[in-house]
Amino acid sequence: MVGRAMGILHGTVDPHFANWPHAHFYLSAAWLAVTTPLRALGTEPVVDYLAVRVLTAILGTLTVLVVLEMGRRAFDVRAGVFAATAMAVAFLSVRDSHFATIDVPLTLFCALTLLAVLRLAQAPTAIPSISLTSAPRASISLPLRGRAGWGYLLPGALLGLATGIKYTGAFLVASIFVGLRRRLALTLLIGLAVFVLSSPFLVLEPGVFAHGLSSITQRLAQPGAGEIGWIHLVRVALWLGLGPVLFLLALAGVMVALWRRTRADWILLSFVVTTYVVLGAGSSVFVRYADPLLPPLLVLAGRAVSEVLRMTVQRRVEIATAIAVLVIGVSSLPHDVTFDLLIGRTDTRTQAFEWLASHTQPGDRVAAGYFPGPAHDVALVASGRHSHEATTAYVAGFLQNRPEDRYGVHELTVDELARGDLAALQADGVQLVVITPLLPQDDCAGPSTLEQQLRGLGPPVAVFLPAADPCSGSVFDPLDAYFVPLAGYQGWVRPGPPIRIYKLG
């Protein structure tokens, strides 16, 4: 994301990449252009990553306001307040709002699209409707203006932008189909036009586009989490991403929506069901894929809480509302605060990077895995590996770990770890070997063949651990090389993978 955004600023306007559409590349580039004076305070590329992460944090915060309006439009002000409070503290949204990636921007534009559809829905007429109370429902209608129905321009444009950020934004078509019975074709046509305008090179380079879509379908079909996505999304992504209180409230909200079946219910449920059914059919479903589900689920949860309070505490509903907001807000705060405090501490990869800087000589060779390793060198940039098919060295240089020109880096592959060929490393001039797990749970399976051989030469010369026992009670996304648990922080003192450095020969 960051490398291509910077590439756009430097004249490489074609991202040459289609695993994601390009709208957020251009949005990030525009943000980087606006924040150029601030970026002069730091060094590239560190400050560029930070700038785009700030953008994500802003978009995540704006989503809370959109959820407030979604709840108010769909049901009532109380539902909106409950939903916004829950969105502000929902752990998955808090976590992912730290990252320079596309899931939180996608969530914002999905929520905006749902809000636009709710505003245009003609009436919350039941299909059919069963009323829980005799209280009148709030109207969510918005009269069309103009002969051509220009009111349909907004949901179509937002649909195009959401899909232009990530292809799964197209699941919003289900809500548009349910909510906008008139001028459906016009809305979808506008969405298609905005999608093309936001990602024009997908059309200009159909071969790259087809390759990107093929990569996505192949990855989803690969065995990943060990369980089908329908289970993984509920058991891990939503249960841990919302926490027990918010998860159960969201489940109650879905139940109430299936009972009441108003137009607003169908608009929200159709997006939730479509996203869940299609993504859940895959085997490699990342936890962050559940981000766009949070706004509609929490709006439905807010509505369920509002209905319960209306029926049970009619005389002191204001006091009960304040208590409910407090309970919802506090339910996830310990998880959020623990996470935020943890990731603010020095990462084990930073510790290893600094150790290597003081224990190597110019021209030395260090063997390390790329994704969890502390450093990469110029040769890795030139090779094009891990640069997601970037066609310029500048864009390819925005890699995951830190650049190093003091020593060379031999990239340890999974095959080398399993094979354990010390002679090949020695032949490449390697003096130090950095052992890190590719995924957080890999270290719990025991040492690799390569590490067993290294232990035969002697103990590690340096060890950096994030926790006394990273395998004890910690839950990770099994697909994501993100070395902070989703849950289970006992004993954790810093983020990062366990790192052991051995001297070779």
N, C-alpha and C positions, 0 to 999 in steps of 0.2 A: 504493500500500500504506500508506504512512505517513499520508497525508492522511485516508484513510478510517478508519484505526485511531484517529487523533485525533478524527475526527468521531464515532465511536462513543462515545468518552469524553465528548464534549460533547452526547450525546443523539441523534445521527443514527445510530440503530442499523441502519437499512436502508442498505446500501452503494450502492444504486441503480446497480449495475454487475454484469455477469454474464459478462464475458470470462474472469474467474476465479471459481471458487466463493468462499465467504466464510469458511471455517474459519480461515485464517491472518490475515484481518482481525481476527477476534475474539481470536485468540491474541496478536497484536501489541498490541491494545488492552489486554488483560489485563496484558501485560508492561509497557506504558507506565504503567498504573495502579500496578503494584508498584514501579516505579522512579521514581515521581513525586518523591521527595525528591532523588534524584540529578539529575533533569532540571532542578531549580530552579537548578542551578549554571550553566546555559547559557541561551542565547536561543532562542526558538521561531522558525522550525521546525528550525534547525540541530541542536539537541540531540535533537529527536524522531527525525530521521533517524539520528543516531548511536546512539540507544538501540535502534532496531530492527535496525541493522547489528550491534550487539553480540549481540542475540538470534540472528541468523543465524549468527554465529561460534560461539556456544555449540552450536546445533543441528548445525552442521557437525562440530564436535569430538565430539559425542556419537555421530555416525554412525560414527566410527572404532571406538568401543567395540562398537557393534552389529555391525559387520563382523567384528570379532574373534570374537564369539559365533556369528555365521553360519558362519564357517569351521570353528569347533570343532564345532558341531552337525552340519553337513553332512558333514564329513570327519574332521579331527583337529585337535589343538591347533596343530600346526606350520602347517597350512594357514591357520588363523585368524590366527596371528602374522604370516605372510607377507602375508595379505590386508590386515590392519589397518595394517601398515607401509606398504604401497603406498597405501592410502586416505589415510593421513596426509600423504603428499607428492604425491599426484596433482594436477597443476597445475590442472585444471579445477575440482576441488573446492576447492582452496586459493583460487583466484581468486573463485569465486562465493560463497564463505563470507564475503566482504567486503560483500555487497550486501543492501539491504533489499528483497528480492524473494522469490519463492516456490520457486525451483528447488531450493535446499538443504533447506528444510523438507520439500518433496515427497520428496527423496531419503531423508531420515531415515525418514519414515513408510512409504515403499516397502520400505526395508531391514527395518524392524520387522515389517511384514506378512510378508515372506519368512521372517524368523526364526520367527515364530509358526507359519507353515505347516510349516517344517522340523521344529519341535518336535512338531507333531501328526501328522506323517507316520508311518504305522504301522511301516514298516521300509524300509531302503534296498534293497529287493528289485529286482534288475535287471529291465528290461523290454525285451528280455532283458539279461543282464549278461555282460560279458566281463571277467575279472579280469586286471589287469596284474601283480599279485603274489599271493602266497599269504597275505599278512597279512589278518587279519580286519578287516572294516569296522566303524567305530564306529556304534553304534545311535543313531538320532535319534527314537526313538519316545517318546511321552508318553501314558501311560494316561489315558483319559477318566474324569472324575469325575462322578458323578450320573447319574440315569436320562436326563435330557434332553440330555446331552452338552454341559455348560456350557463344556467346554474349547474349543468352537468359537466362543464369544462373542468371544474376543480377536482372532483373525484377521479376523472380520467387522467388529468395531469399528475395527480399524486400517485395513482396506480402506475403510470409510466416511470415516475421517479423511483418508486419502491422497487419495481422490477429492474430498473437501471442500476440499483445498488446491489441487488442480489436476485438471481432468477426466481427464487422462491417467493418474491413479492407478487408473482403472478397468481398465487393462491388467493389473493384478494378478489379475483374475478368472481369467486363463489359468493362473497358478500355483496358485490355489486349486482350480481344476477338476482339475489334475493331482495335487496333493498331498493333497486331502481328498476321498476317494471316498465317505465317509459324511457325511450331514447337510450336503450341499452347498447345498441350497435354504435351510436354516436360516442358514448362514453368509452367503449372499448377501442374505437378507432383513435380517439384522442390519446388514450393510454399507449397504444402502439406507436403513434407518432412521437410522443415525448420520449418513449423508450429508445427509439432510433436516434432521436436528436441527442440524447444523453450518452449514447454509446455508438456513435456513427461507424466506428471501425469494425464493429461486429458485422455490419452490412457490407462494408467495403472489402473486408477480408473474410469471406465465408468459410474458407478452409481453417483459419484460426478459430473461428466461432464453433465450427463443428468439432474441432479437436478439444476445445474447452468443455463442451457439453458431454463429449464422450468420456473425458477424464472424470467428470462429476459422477456420471452414472456408474462407471467402473469402480470408483471409490466407494460409493454407497453400497455396491453389491459385494464388496470384499468383506470377509469376516473381520470384525473389529472388536466390539465390546464383549463378544461371546454370547450375546442375546439379541433378539430382534429389537428394532428401534421402538416398536410400540411399548415394550416393557421398559427399555432403557430410558425413554423419555419420561415415563411416570416414576419409575423406581429411583432414578438417579437425578435426572435433570430437574424435574419439577419438585420432587420430595425434598431434595437438598437445596435446590435453587430458590424455593419459596420458604422452606422451613415447615414444620408440622402444622402450625397455626394457620398460616396463609394457604397452605395446600388444602387443608380440610375446609376452609372457608371457600376456596375456589371450587372444590368439589361440590359443596352445598350450593354454590351459585349456579353451577351447571344443572344440578337437579331441579332447582327452582325454575330455571329457564326452560327446561324440558316440560315442566308442569304448566307454566304460564303461557309460553309460546307466543309472545308478542312479536311484532315486526322487529323491534330492537333485539330481542332474544335471537331470532333467526339470523339477523345480520352478524352478530357476534359469534354465535355458534357455528355458522357455516365456515367462517375463516378458521376457527379453532379445529373443527373436525377435518377440514380439507388438509390443513397443514399437518396435523397429527397423523392422519391416515397415509398420506403420500410419503412424508419423511420417515414415518415409523416403519414403512415397508423395507427400508434399508437396514443393513447390518452395521455400517460404520457411521453412527449418528453421534456427533459431538454434542456435549452438554449445552454449548452456547447456541445450538440450533433452536433451543426452546425459547430464546429471548423474545421473539415476536409474539409468542403465545401469552406473555404475561399481561399486557394491557387488557385484552378482552376478558381473560380469566379473572383478573382482579376487579374489573368493572362488574362482572357477574357476582363476584364475592361481595362487593360493596352493596349491591342491590339486595342480596340475601340478608346481610346484616341489617340493612335499612328496613326490610320487610318485617324481620323478627322484632326489632325495636318498636315498630309502629303497632304491632299486634299485642305486645306484652307489656309495654311501659308507656301507655298513652299519656299519663298525667305528668311524668317526669322524663319525657323523651330527651330533653336537652342534656340533663345530667347523664343519662344512659349513653347518649351519643358521645359525650366527652370521654366517658369511661371506655367505650368501645374503641375510639380513636387512640387512646392511650395504650390499650392492650395490643391493638394492631401494630402501633408504632414500636412498642417495646419488644414485641415478639422476635424480631430479627436483629435488633440493634447489637446484642452481644456478639453475634456471628459477624456482623459487618465491622464492628470496631476491632475485634480480634484479627480479622483479615487485614484491615488497613494498617494496624500497628505492625503486623508481621512483614508485609511487603515493603514497608518503609525502612527495614533494616538491611544491612549489607548482605548481598547475595553471595552464596558460596562460590559462584563463578567469578565474581569480582575478587574475592579473596584469593582464588587460584591464579587469576590473571596477575595480581600484584605480586604473589609469591614467585611466579615464573619470571616476572620482570627483574627480580633481584637475584635469581639463581640461574640465569642463563647468560651466555656470552653471545656477541654478534655472530650470526652464522650457524648457531646451534639448530637442531631439529627437535621438535616436540610432536609426539603423536597424541591426537585427541579426537573424539567424536565431534561432528559438527554441531548438531542440534543442542546437545547439553553441554558442549565444550565451552571453554572460556574465550577462545580467540580463533581468528582466521587470518590468512596472509594474502599477499598479492597474487600468488599462484592460484589460490582457490577462486579468487575473483576472475582471473583470466580463464580458468577452466570452464566457467559457466555453470558449474554445479550449484544447486540450491538457489539459483537466481531466477527461477520460474520463467525460463526462456527469454530473459531480458536480452535485447539486441545491442545494448551499449554497455561498455565497461562501467560507466558512471552509475547507471541504474542497477547493474549487477552487483555493485559494491555495497548496496544497502542490505547486508546480510544480518543474520540473527545475532551473532555474537560480535566481539570487538576486534577491530583490525590491529595487527601487530607486524612491525617491520624489523624488529630486533632479531627474531628467530623465525625459521620456517616451520610450517605446520603440515604434518602428515595426517591426512584425514583417516581416522580409524573407521572402517566399515563394519557392518554387522557380521559379514563373512569373516573378516579378520579376527574379530572378537571370538567367534565360534571356532575358528581354525587354530588360532594361537601360534602363528609363525614368527617366533622371535628373530630368526635369522633374516627374514625379509625386512623387518624393521631396522635391524642393525645394518643391513646392506644399504638402506636408505639414509643412513647416518643419524638415526634417532638416538638421542641420549636420555630423554625423559618421556614417560608414557602416562597420560592422564586418563584414568578410568572413571567413566560416569555412565549411569544407565541412560539408555535412549528414551525410555518412558519411566515415570516415577515408580511403577510397580516392578520394573525389571530387576532392580537391585534386590528385591525381596526373594527372588528365585535362586539366589546363590551366585557365586563368582563364575564368570565366563572362563572358557578354556585358557584364553590369553592371560587373564588375571591369575589363574592358578599357576601358570608357568612363571609369571612375574614374582609371585610369592615365593617360589622356589629360589629366586635370586636374593631374596631378602625382604624385609618389611617395607611398606611405603615410606618415602622420605617426607611426605606431607599428607595430612588428612584434613578435609573440611566437611563438617557434617551440619545439616540444617536442624537435626533433632537427635536426641540421644538414641532413639529407635524410630526411624522414619516409617518403618513397616508396622508399627504397633497402633492399631485403631484408626489410621488415617485413610480417608477415602479420596481417590483421585478420579478424574475423567480418564478412563483407560485408553483413550485415543489421542489425548492431547499432551504434548511434551511441555506441560505447564507445571512447574515444580512447587506449587503451593496447594495444599489439600482443599477439597470441597468441604470436608468436614473432618473432625478429629485433629485438633491442634495441640493436644497435650504433649508437652515436651519439646515443642518447636520453638526455636530461638531465632531463626532467620529463614528466608526463602532460598530455594536452589536445590540442586541434586546433591547426593553424597558424592564427594570427589576424593579419589586417592591417587597420589602421584608416585610412580615408581621410577627408580633409576635403572637404566638398561645398560649393563656392561660397565 
